[in-house]
Amino acid sequence: MARSIMKITVNEPLQNADAFGFNDGFAFLEIEFRSPQTSGFILPSGSAQTDALNISNRLKAQYNITNKYIITKDLNNNTVILEDNVGNLQFFEGFNLTNGRVSFEIINQPVVTPLQITNFIISEDVTDPCNFYNVEITTNTQATQLLQPQNIAVTENPFTLRIDRNDVNTKNFEVTNGETTALLSNVYTPKLLEVNFNVNTVNDLTGDYTVTINRKNTAEFNSNFELEYSLNGVDYFPSNSFSSVEAGNQTIYIRDNIGCSINFDIVLEGLDVFQREPVFYVSEQNSLITVLRNNKLPNITNTLSYEEEVQVNECDFKQLFQNNDGILTEQIATSYDNVTIKLIDCAGNESLIIPEQKTNNFNITDLRDVTVTNYDYLGRNYVAISYGSGNTYDPNTLLKNGEYFLGSLVPSFMNEGDGISIEGFSQGIEVSGTYRVQDVLFDNEINQQVLVLDVLNSDFPVSPNGFIARGATRYNALNYNYYEFNIDLSTLNGDYYITYEATDSEFETIEAITEIFNVSEKQDETVLIKYYNTVLNQTLYSTGIQYFIRIPIDEQIKYLPKQTKETFDTDTNSVLVEGTHQDALTLTTQRIPTNLVKKISTISINDRVSINDLPVIFSEEIEVEAITGTNLYNVTFELKRSNEVLSNTNTIDGSVILPSGNALNIGNDGAGFLLVN
């Protein structure tokens, strides 16, 4: 390659104050002689040859640090030769104050423009895009030869190549014009293969997954090469992560912007955290008598009074209420997604009732300290979790909200098939992930139960060595929630009934219906019975719910002489406050059908009952007389008066805790009957 050249010749020995300068097209250089010796200047030597040698040394030491010149000496002619070493220098004489003792000879060659790749486009091969791609290369001047990845002559600008994607993925593209070369390195255009990708899945404890698709090869993609991802083969996204992916069979779709696409299947195993059972019941404690409607043979749980198969049926039976009885509250328990409740009057007009959810028993998050350890299980080393004691945390704020002590146990809600998320630091490494419990065992060596997870030690981010992490689990406290709704009896007049329809995509539909009930201003020859329990009896009493019904009677409550009965002496669980005497009472109903007899029997086992606001306790037996050939009964039940009795709860240490609640019947003197929540 031709280069520009400048020759500096010393014709005579140089003298004090001789100086000259020149330009190489990028920088200006000066050399000056001084006597006596002065820093930064050359001392005249008295010899033209020595002066030429000193000029050469100065140029090398001060002006050629980057080797932009090739410097040679012709000491026979006292000449220093500078030759362009970068390909684009142009020399010019600047000034010459030597009175002819130094002369210049300059030969400048034309500047060669370096060859450059100005445009590089990867495009789809229309015939076989997964095995080939096309490249279009444009240069700033005409290239004559392609050196890499093939060696071929180039006659066009731009020119096109067809590249085999099955070759080594990372390629260099180099061209030349005979003078200079241009290089584009590390162009990465891989063939799409399932084996080139990892799919990481993390269960988020709700049963759904976060799916992330990663490339195994870490080589840098060319900026013109892009990937997109999809889970349905229709909607593609540049993001390689998908959240809220349902468990089950899923297909991963990957495509690039040069026409190739692949897909492969993965299986996301669901966790058993939220396994639901079909639960729907209306407790017999409720005020309204309710029966299930199904295809089973008739029985007392699914048959209305007028449907009983007897010779004489009390077809016009109705539950009775008065407008001034207040608010009637009904409670149901269900796991169904939807329960439609309707109030229907005698003309068939329907009113939709929206129940209020009283509990949140599903998807409860538990966050607490756990110990992550090694465990030898079925001949292999697995990761295990133990509890013991530690802190508990608010799952939303992650702030400590208490402490726990389980001793040697794991929480009762953790079972095989459940999931646990681990989050913490060990050996300076953040550890996080969600795993399935594959077994619950008792470890005799540490004297604790452990949860054996479905992850080997070798696949865990760190070596488990007993470090403390936070474990998050989700569980259902119960397989159902409680719901309540109110009926304001003061707004009703006439006959009504209520229907229930429980529907769910996973369960068979369940229907229920109440006996017809009548609401009027006054119901003659009836008594109002209010009742509830201080303990759970198919009803969640912590909501403050109370029940009441009216029953038809033959006579008002009668006093039963003391000498005939001793029921008032058997109330061993009561604490007498002021009362010195408890009356024995009796009550006889009108002839009533089976379902109402059953209802009275249910009421009799409650420990808080009042009749017309008189607190009473049922005796152990109810006298029931069946009327032959009908579905009717005469019922007599014996009671004892208990309006001055207060219940109590004894603690382990023997102290007495008085119950709290709303007054069911309190007199002006403060004596009465308390509702206990």
C-alpha positions in Angstrom: 0.0 0.0 0.0 1.4 3.4 -1.0 2.1 5.8 1.9 2.9 9.5 2.2 6.6 10.2 2.9 8.5 13.2 4.3 12.4 13.4 4.3 14.2 15.8 6.6 17.8 16.4 5.6 20.5 18.3 7.7 22.7 20.0 5.2 25.1 21.7 7.7 25.6 21.5 11.4 22.8 23.3 13.2 23.3 26.5 15.3 21.7 28.0 18.3 18.1 29.1 17.8 17.7 27.0 14.6 14.0 25.8 14.4 11.6 24.1 12.0 8.1 22.6 12.1 5.8 20.5 10.0 2.2 19.2 9.9 1.1 15.6 9.3 -2.6 16.5 8.6 -3.6 15.9 12.2 -1.0 17.5 14.4 1.7 20.2 14.2 5.3 19.3 15.3 8.2 21.7 16.2 11.9 21.0 16.8 14.3 23.8 18.1 18.0 23.8 18.9 19.4 25.8 21.9 22.9 26.3 23.3 23.6 26.1 26.1 21.4 23.0 26.9 17.8 23.9 27.8 15.1 21.4 28.7 12.8 20.6 25.8 15.3 21.7 23.2 18.1 19.9 21.3 21.7 20.9 21.9 23.6 21.7 18.6 26.4 19.1 18.2 28.6 20.7 15.6 28.0 17.7 13.3 25.3 17.4 10.7 25.2 13.6 11.0 24.8 13.8 14.8 22.1 16.5 14.5 20.2 14.3 12.1 20.5 11.4 14.6 19.2 13.7 17.4 16.2 14.8 15.3 15.3 11.1 14.7 15.5 10.3 18.4 13.4 13.3 19.3 10.7 12.4 16.8 10.5 8.8 18.1 10.5 9.7 21.7 8.1 12.7 21.7 5.9 12.4 18.6 5.6 8.8 17.7 4.2 7.2 20.8 1.2 5.8 18.9 3.4 4.6 16.0 1.7 6.6 13.4 5.0 7.0 11.6 7.6 4.5 10.4 10.8 6.4 11.1 14.1 5.4 9.5 17.5 7.1 9.1 19.9 7.6 6.2 22.9 8.8 8.1 25.1 8.7 5.0 23.0 11.6 3.7 22.1 13.0 7.1 18.4 12.3 6.4 15.5 11.3 8.7 12.5 9.6 6.8 8.9 9.7 8.1 6.5 7.3 6.4 2.7 7.2 7.0 1.8 4.1 9.1 -1.9 4.7 9.4 -2.9 5.2 5.7 -4.3 8.7 5.8 -1.5 11.1 6.7 -0.6 14.2 4.6 2.7 16.0 5.3 3.2 19.8 5.0 6.2 22.0 5.8 5.2 24.5 8.5 8.2 26.8 9.0 12.0 26.6 8.5 14.2 29.0 10.5 17.5 27.3 9.7 18.8 29.5 6.9 18.9 26.4 4.6 20.7 24.2 7.1 17.6 21.9 7.0 15.6 21.0 3.9 12.3 19.0 3.4 11.2 16.6 0.7 7.5 15.6 0.8 5.7 13.0 -1.3 2.0 12.8 -0.4 0.0 9.8 -1.7 -3.8 10.1 -2.2 -5.8 9.4 1.0 -7.5 6.0 1.0 -11.1 6.0 2.5 -11.4 3.1 4.9 -13.9 0.4 3.8 -16.9 0.3 6.2 -20.0 -1.8 6.5 -22.8 0.8 6.6 -25.8 -1.4 6.6 -26.4 -5.0 7.7 -29.9 -6.5 7.3 -30.9 -10.1 8.4 -34.1 -11.3 6.6 -36.2 -14.3 6.2 -35.4 -17.1 3.8 -38.7 -17.6 2.1 -38.1 -21.3 1.2 -36.7 -22.7 4.5 -36.6 -20.0 7.3 -35.8 -22.4 10.1 -32.6 -23.7 8.4 -31.5 -20.6 6.5 -31.6 -16.8 6.6 -30.5 -14.1 4.2 -28.1 -11.3 4.9 -27.8 -8.0 2.9 -24.5 -6.1 3.3 -23.9 -2.6 2.2 -20.5 -0.9 2.2 -19.5 2.8 1.8 -17.4 1.9 -1.3 -17.5 -1.1 -3.5 -16.0 -4.1 -1.8 -14.2 -6.6 -4.0 -14.0 -9.7 -1.8 -15.9 -11.4 1.0 -13.4 -12.9 3.4 -15.8 -14.3 6.1 -17.9 -16.4 6.6 -17.3 -17.4 2.9 -14.5 -16.4 0.5 -16.2 -15.2 -2.6 -15.8 -12.3 -5.0 -18.1 -9.3 -4.6 -19.4 -7.3 -7.6 -22.5 -5.6 -6.3 -23.2 -3.1 -3.5 -25.3 -4.1 -1.6 -24.8 -7.8 -2.0 -26.8 -10.8 -0.5 -25.8 -14.0 1.2 -27.8 -17.1 2.1 -26.5 -18.4 5.5 -27.0 -22.0 6.8 -28.5 -21.8 10.4 -27.2 -25.3 11.2 -23.6 -24.0 11.1 -21.9 -22.4 14.1 -24.3 -19.8 15.3 -21.8 -17.0 15.9 -20.3 -15.6 12.7 -18.0 -12.9 11.5 -18.7 -11.0 8.3 -15.5 -9.4 6.7 -15.1 -7.7 3.4 -12.2 -6.0 1.6 -11.6 -3.6 -1.4 -7.9 -4.5 -1.7 -6.9 -1.5 0.3 -8.7 -1.8 3.6 -11.0 -4.3 5.2 -14.2 -4.0 7.3 -15.4 -6.5 9.9 -18.7 -7.2 11.7 -18.1 -9.6 14.5 -20.3 -12.1 16.5 -23.5 -12.0 14.6 -25.7 -14.5 16.4 -28.5 -16.1 14.4 -29.2 -19.5 16.1 -31.5 -22.2 14.8 -34.6 -22.5 17.1 -34.6 -25.8 18.9 -36.4 -26.8 22.1 -33.2 -28.0 23.7 -31.8 -24.4 23.4 -34.4 -23.2 26.0 -35.1 -23.7 29.7 -38.6 -23.2 31.1 -38.7 -22.2 34.7 -42.0 -22.5 36.5 -42.9 -21.1 39.9 -46.3 -21.8 41.6 -47.7 -18.7 43.3 -49.7 -20.8 45.9 -53.0 -19.8 44.3 -52.6 -22.9 42.0 -51.4 -20.7 39.1 -47.9 -20.5 37.8 -45.4 -17.9 36.6 -43.6 -19.3 33.5 -40.3 -17.9 32.3 -38.6 -19.1 29.1 -34.8 -18.6 29.1 -32.1 -19.2 26.4 -29.4 -21.6 27.4 -26.8 -19.9 25.2 -25.6 -16.6 26.6 -24.1 -15.3 23.4 -25.3 -11.9 22.4 -27.9 -11.6 19.8 -27.4 -9.4 16.8 -29.5 -6.2 17.3 -31.6 -7.2 14.2 -32.5 -10.6 15.6 -35.4 -10.8 18.0 -37.5 -13.4 19.8 -41.2 -13.4 20.7 -43.1 -15.8 23.0 -46.7 -17.0 23.2 -48.8 -19.5 25.2 -51.6 -19.8 22.6 -49.7 -19.5 19.3 -51.7 -16.4 18.4 -50.7 -13.6 20.8 -46.9 -13.1 20.8 -45.0 -10.9 23.2 -41.3 -9.8 23.5 -41.5 -10.6 27.2 -40.3 -14.2 28.1 -42.3 -14.3 31.3 -46.0 -15.1 31.8 -47.9 -14.9 35.1 -51.2 -16.4 36.3 -50.8 -19.5 34.1 -53.2 -22.3 35.0 -52.0 -25.7 36.0 -52.3 -28.5 33.4 -51.0 -29.0 29.9 -49.5 -25.9 28.3 -47.8 -25.3 25.0 -44.8 -22.9 24.7 -44.5 -21.1 21.3 -41.3 -19.2 20.3 -40.7 -17.4 17.0 -37.9 -15.1 15.6 -38.2 -12.2 13.3 -36.7 -14.1 10.4 -39.5 -16.5 9.9 -38.8 -19.5 12.1 -41.1 -20.7 14.9 -41.2 -23.8 17.2 -43.5 -25.1 20.0 -43.2 -27.7 22.7 -45.5 -28.9 25.5 -45.0 -28.6 29.3 -47.0 -29.9 32.2 -47.7 -27.7 35.2 -48.8 -29.8 38.1 -51.5 -28.2 40.2 -51.2 -28.0 44.0 -53.9 -29.5 46.3 -54.1 -26.3 48.4 -57.5 -25.3 47.3 -59.2 -28.7 47.0 -62.9 -27.9 47.5 -65.8 -30.2 48.5 -69.4 -29.5 47.7 -70.8 -28.1 50.9 -74.3 -26.5 51.1 -76.5 -26.7 54.2 -79.1 -24.6 55.9 -78.9 -25.4 59.5 -81.9 -26.9 61.3 -81.3 -24.1 63.8 -82.6 -21.5 61.4 -86.0 -20.0 62.1 -87.5 -21.2 58.8 -88.0 -24.9 58.3 -85.9 -25.7 55.1 -85.8 -29.0 53.2 -83.5 -30.1 50.3 -85.0 -30.8 46.9 -83.3 -33.7 45.1 -84.1 -36.9 43.3 -83.7 -39.2 46.3 -86.6 -41.0 47.9 -88.8 -38.9 50.1 -87.6 -38.6 53.8 -88.0 -36.1 56.6 -85.1 -34.0 55.4 -86.4 -33.4 51.8 -90.2 -33.4 52.3 -92.4 -30.4 52.9 -95.3 -30.9 55.3 -98.0 -31.0 52.6 -96.0 -33.7 50.7 -96.1 -36.3 53.5 -97.8 -39.5 52.3 -100.4 -40.1 55.0 -104.1 -40.7 55.0 -104.9 -37.2 56.3 -102.4 -34.4 55.5 -102.3 -31.0 57.1 -101.8 -29.4 53.7 -102.4 -25.9 54.8 -99.6 -25.9 57.4 -97.6 -22.6 57.6 -95.0 -21.2 59.9 -96.5 -18.2 61.7 -94.9 -14.8 62.4 -96.2 -11.4 63.4 -95.1 -8.1 62.0 -93.7 -7.0 65.4 -91.5 -10.1 65.7 -88.7 -8.0 64.2 -85.9 -9.0 61.9 -85.7 -12.7 61.0 -82.1 -13.7 60.2 -81.2 -16.9 58.3 -77.7 -18.4 58.0 -76.3 -20.8 55.4 -72.9 -22.5 55.0 -71.6 -23.2 51.5 -68.6 -23.7 49.3 -70.5 -23.1 46.1 -69.5 -20.2 43.9 -73.1 -19.0 43.5 -76.2 -19.2 45.7 -79.4 -17.6 44.4 -81.9 -16.9 47.1 -85.5 -15.7 46.3 -88.4 -14.6 48.5 -91.6 -15.6 46.7 -95.1 -14.5 47.7 -98.4 -16.3 47.2 -98.9 -14.6 43.8 -95.6 -15.9 42.6 -93.8 -12.6 42.7 -90.1 -13.1 43.3 -87.6 -10.9 45.2 -83.9 -11.6 44.9 -82.1 -11.7 48.3 -78.4 -11.0 48.4 -76.7 -12.7 51.4 -73.8 -11.1 53.3 -70.6 -13.2 53.6 -69.7 -13.5 57.2 -66.4 -15.5 57.1 -63.3 -15.7 54.9 -62.2 -19.3 55.3 -60.6 -19.7 51.8 -57.1 -18.9 50.6 -55.7 -17.8 53.9 -52.0 -16.9 53.7 -49.7 -18.0 56.5 -46.3 -16.4 56.7 -43.8 -17.5 59.4 -40.2 -18.5 60.1 -39.2 -22.0 59.0 -36.0 -23.9 59.1 -34.6 -25.2 55.7 -32.6 -28.5 56.1 -31.3 -31.5 54.3 -33.2 -34.7 54.4 -32.4 -38.2 53.3 -35.6 -39.5 51.6 -35.9 -42.7 49.6 -32.2 -42.9 49.2 -31.7 -39.3 47.8 -31.0 -36.0 49.4 -34.0 -33.7 49.4 -34.8 -30.3 50.9 -37.0 -30.4 54.0 -38.8 -27.8 56.2 -39.3 -27.9 59.9 -41.1 -25.4 62.2 -40.6 -25.5 66.0 -40.8 -21.8 66.9 -40.3 -18.4 65.4 -42.0 -15.2 64.2 -45.2 -14.8 62.3 -45.6 -12.0 59.7 -48.4 -10.0 58.1 -48.6 -11.4 54.5 -49.3 -8.0 53.0 -46.8 -5.7 54.9 -44.3 -8.5 55.7 -44.0 -7.0 59.2 -43.7 -9.2 62.3 -47.1 -9.6 63.9 -46.5 -12.3 66.5 -44.6 -15.4 67.5 -45.5 -19.1 67.4 -44.4 -22.3 69.1 -45.3 -25.7 67.6 -42.8 -27.8 69.4 -42.1 -30.9 67.3 -45.1 -30.4 64.9 -45.8 -28.8 61.6 -49.0 -26.6 61.1 -52.1 -28.8 61.0 -53.1 -27.3 57.6 -49.9 -28.6 55.9 -50.4 -31.9 54.1 -48.9 -33.9 51.3 -49.6 -32.2 48.0 -49.7 -28.7 49.5 -47.3 -25.9 48.4 -44.9 -23.7 50.3 -43.0 -20.6 49.1 -39.5 -20.1 50.6 -37.9 -16.6 50.8 -34.7 -15.7 52.6 -30.9 -15.4 52.4 -28.3 -18.1 52.9 -24.6 -17.7 52.3 -25.2 -14.3 50.9 -27.5 -15.6 48.2 -31.2 -14.8 48.0 -33.3 -18.0 48.0 -36.8 -18.0 46.7 -39.1 -20.5 45.1 -42.3 -22.5 45.5 -42.3 -26.2 46.1 -44.7 -29.1 46.6 -44.8 -31.1 49.8 -44.3 -34.7 48.8 -44.3 -36.2 52.3 -44.8 -35.3 56.0 -42.6 -37.4 58.3 -41.3 -37.4 61.8 -37.5 -37.1 62.0 -36.3 -39.0 65.1 -32.8 -37.4 65.0 -34.2 -33.8 65.5 -37.4 -35.0 67.2 -39.6 -33.0 64.8 -42.0 -33.4 62.0 -40.6 -32.3 58.6 -42.1 -31.4 55.3 -40.1 -33.2 52.6 -40.2 -31.0 49.4 -40.1 -32.1 45.8 -36.7 -30.6 45.2 -33.3 -32.2 45.5 -30.5 -30.6 47.3 -28.5 -30.4 44.1 -31.3 -28.4 42.4 -31.7 -26.0 45.3 -30.2 -22.5 44.9 -27.9 -23.1 47.9 -26.9 -26.0 50.1 -29.6 -26.3 52.8 -27.8 -26.1 56.1 -30.5 -25.3 58.6 -30.9 -21.6 57.7 -34.0 -19.7 58.7 -36.2 -18.4 56.0 -39.8 -17.2 55.7 -42.3 -19.8 54.5 -45.6 -18.7 52.9 -48.4 -21.2 52.7 -52.1 -20.9 51.6 -54.9 -23.0 53.1 -58.6 -23.2 53.7 -59.6 -22.9 57.4 -62.9 -24.6 56.5 -64.3 -25.9 53.3 -67.1 -23.5 53.4 -68.1 -19.9 54.3 -71.0 -18.6 56.3 -73.6 -16.3 54.8 -76.5 -14.5 56.3 -79.5 -12.5 55.1 -82.3 -10.6 56.9 -86.1 -10.5 56.4 -87.8 -7.5 57.9 -91.2 -9.0 59.0 -92.7 -5.6 59.5 -92.7 -5.1 55.7 -94.5 -8.4 54.9 -98.1 -9.4 54.9 -99.4 -12.7 53.7 -97.9 -16.0 52.6 -94.3 -16.5 51.5 -91.6 -19.1 51.0 -87.9 -19.0 50.2 -85.9 -21.0 47.6 -82.2 -21.6 47.3 -80.2 -22.7 44.3 -76.5 -23.4 44.7 -74.5 -23.6 41.5 -70.9 -24.2 40.8 -68.9 -25.3 37.7 -67.3 -28.2 39.7 -70.4 -29.4 41.7 -73.9 -30.7 41.1 -76.5 -28.1 41.6 -78.4 -28.2 44.9 -81.8 -26.7 45.6 -83.7 -26.1 48.8 -87.1 -24.7 49.8 -88.7 -23.5 53.0 -92.1 -24.3 54.4 -94.6 -21.6 53.6 -94.7 -19.0 56.3 -97.4 -16.4 57.0 -96.8 -13.0 58.3 -99.7 -10.9 59.8 -100.3 -8.3 62.4 -101.4 -10.9 65.0 -101.2 -14.7 65.2 -103.8 -15.9 67.8 -103.0 -18.8 70.1 -99.3 -18.8 69.5 -96.2 -18.3 71.5 -92.9 -16.7 70.4 -89.8 -18.9 71.1 -86.4 -17.3 70.9 -83.3 -19.5 71.0 -79.6 -19.9 70.4 -76.6 -21.8 71.7 -73.5 -20.7 73.4 -71.5 -23.3 71.5 -71.3 -24.1 67.8 -74.2 -26.2 66.6 -74.2 -26.0 62.8 -74.4 -22.2 63.3 -71.7 -19.5 63.7 -73.0 -17.6 66.7 -70.1 -15.2 66.7 -72.1 -13.1 64.2 -74.6 -12.4 67.0 -77.4 -14.3 65.3 -80.6 -15.2 67.2 -83.4 -17.3 66.0 -87.1 -17.3 66.7 -90.3 -19.1 65.7 -94.0 -19.1 66.6 -95.8 -22.3 67.5 -99.6 -22.8 67.8 -100.6 -23.8 71.3 -103.7 -25.2 73.0 -103.1 -23.3 76.2 -100.7 -20.7 77.6 -97.8 -21.9 79.8 -99.0 -23.6 83.0 -97.4 -23.7 86.4 -96.4 -27.2 87.4 -96.5 -27.7 91.2 -93.2 -28.4 92.9 -94.2 -31.6 94.5 -94.8 -33.3 91.2 -91.6 -32.4 89.4 -88.0 -31.7 90.5 -86.6 -30.4 87.2 -85.7 -27.1 88.8 -83.0 -28.9 90.9 -81.1 -30.3 87.9 -79.6 -27.1 86.5 -76.1 -28.0 87.7 -74.3 -25.8 85.1 -75.9 -22.6 86.3 -74.8 -20.1 88.9 -77.7 -18.7 91.0 -77.4 -15.0 91.3 -80.5 -13.8 93.2 -83.1 -16.5 92.6 -84.1 -18.7 95.5 -86.8 -20.6 93.6 -87.2 -21.9 90.0 -90.7 -22.6 88.7 -91.6 -25.8 86.8 -93.8 -25.2 83.8 -95.6 -27.1 81.0 -96.8 -26.2 77.5 -98.9 -28.1 75.0 -99.1 -27.4 71.3 -101.9 -27.6 68.9 -101.7 -30.5 66.5 -98.6 -29.8 64.4 -96.9 -31.6 61.5 -93.7 -33.6 61.5 -91.3 -30.8 60.5 -92.5 -28.5 63.3 -92.2 -31.3 65.9 -88.6 -31.9 64.6 -88.0 -28.1 64.9 -89.1 -28.0 68.5 -86.9 -31.0 69.3 -83.9 -29.1 67.8 -84.8 -26.0 69.8 -85.0 -28.0 73.1 -81.3 -28.8 73.0 -80.3 -25.1 72.9 -79.0 -23.8 76.2 -80.5 -20.3 75.7 -84.3 -20.4 75.1 -87.2 -18.0 76.0 -90.9 -18.4 75.5 -92.7 -15.1 75.2 -89.6 -13.5 76.6 -89.6 -15.8 79.7 -86.2 -17.6 79.8 -86.7 -21.4 80.2 -84.8 -24.7 80.2 -86.4 -27.7 78.5 -86.6 -31.0 80.5 -84.9 -34.0 79.1 -88.0 -35.5 77.6 -90.7 -34.1 75.3 -94.1 -36.0 75.3 -95.1 -36.6 71.7 -98.5 -38.2 70.7 -98.9 -39.2 67.1 -102.4 -38.9 65.7 -103.0 -42.0 63.7 -103.4 -41.8 60.0 -102.2 -38.2 59.9 -98.9 -36.3 59.8 -99.9 -34.5 63.0 -98.7 -34.7 66.6 -99.7 -33.4 70.0 -96.6 -32.2 71.8 -96.2 -31.5 75.5 -93.0 -30.2 76.9 -91.9 -29.4 80.4 -89.8 -26.5 81.3 -88.2 -24.7 84.2 -87.9 -21.0 84.6 -84.3 -19.7 84.5 -84.6 -15.9 84.1 -82.2 -15.2 87.0 -79.5 -17.6 85.9 -76.1 -16.5 84.4 -73.8 -18.9 82.6 -70.1 -18.9 83.3 -66.9 -20.3 81.9 -64.2 -21.8 84.2 -60.6 -21.4 83.0 -57.8 -23.8 83.7 -56.6 -21.8 86.7 -60.1 -21.8 88.2 -61.0 -18.2 87.6 -64.4 -17.3 86.3 -64.9 -15.3 83.1 -68.3 -13.7 82.8 -69.8 -14.0 79.3 -70.5 -10.9 77.2 -73.4 -10.4 74.8 -76.6 -8.6 74.1 -79.5 -8.8 76.5 -82.3 -11.1 75.4 -84.6 -10.3 78.4 -83.4 -7.8 81.0 -85.8 -6.4 83.6 -85.7 -3.0 85.3 -84.1 -4.5 88.3 -81.1 -5.7 86.3 -82.0 -9.4 86.5 -82.3 -11.2 83.3 -80.9 -13.5 80.6 -77.7 -12.7 78.6 -76.9 -13.6 75.0 -73.4 -15.2 75.0 -71.4 -14.8 71.8 
